[in-house]
Amino acid sequence: MELIFILKIIIIISAVVTAYAVLRNLDIIKIILVYFKDLILRK
């Protein structure tokens, strides 16, 4: 019972960390896409 509880806590923490990392990467990906769009439209 206690092992299952600990595993659930670890899974929840890892899900939160993964979601945070994905959101941070989405911001970076948006910046890169805007940069490439400006490079293409500038020509």
N, C-alpha and C positions, 0 to 999 in steps of 0.2 A: 504493500500500500504506500509506504513512504517512498520507495524507489520510483513508483509511477508518478507521485507528486513531484519529486525532484526532476524527473525527465520532462514533465509538462512545463515546469518553470524554465528549464533550459531551452526547450523548444520555443516558448513564448519570447524569451529574451533574444534568441537567435533570429526569430521572425521580425522583431522590432529592429534589430541591428541591420538585417537584410533590407527591410523597407527603407530605412534611413539611407543606406548606401545607394539603393536604386534611385531614390529621390535626388540625392546629391549628384549622381551621374546623369540624371535626366536634365538637371540644370546645366551641367557641362555640355551635354549633347546639344541642347538648344542653342547655347552660345556658339558652338562649332558650326551648327547648321546655318545660323544667321551670318556668321563670318563667310562661309562658302557662298551663300546666296549673294552677299555683297560683292564678293570677288567675281562671280559669274555676271551679275548685272552691271558691274562697272565697265566691262569690256565693250 
